[in-house]
Amino acid sequence: PIYAQFRSELGHIYQSEKNWELSLSTFRQAADDAARYTPPEDKNFELARAWRGQGYALVELNRLDEAEALYRRCLALDKNDAKAAGELQYVRDLKSQQKP
């Protein structure tokens, strides 16, 4: 079904299996579903969930700049998104450890 919540739940299953590419792809579909079909009152919640899921997969794929951008998008939607803020800090910490 074209329903962001269900696609995000499937993305989480792929995360638990450590199938990062499939998880990323599924969360991208969830974000598209949310943008197109989710009612306005739920849209921001579903978009943020899909973006955080993508961010998690991107971190595991060591694509930190892309993950950081998605967590920033979440915070632009909701400045009080504690999950996105925590993940953004985690990404920043990882990036600072990688610098020579």
Phi, psi and omega in degrees: 000152177271085183212116188304319182300313182292321177296320178296320177297321176295320176301321178294324177297315179296326175298315181297334177272359182060032176265080191295318181295316180291323176299313180301313180299318181292318178292328175296319177296321179297319178295319178296316177301316181297316181296324185270321195238345184283136178302148184307323183291343180246353189301311182298321179298313182290322176298313182297319179298316180294319179293320177296321177298317176298317181301318180298313179297320180295323176298315180296332177271004180061035175254069192291323180297319178294319179297315180301317180298321179291320178294326175294322177298319178300316182289333175292328177286319183212103183296345180261015180287094185295325179296313179295320180297317178296318179292323177298317177296320177300315179298316179298320177297316178299316181296322180291331177286335182276344182287138181291000000 
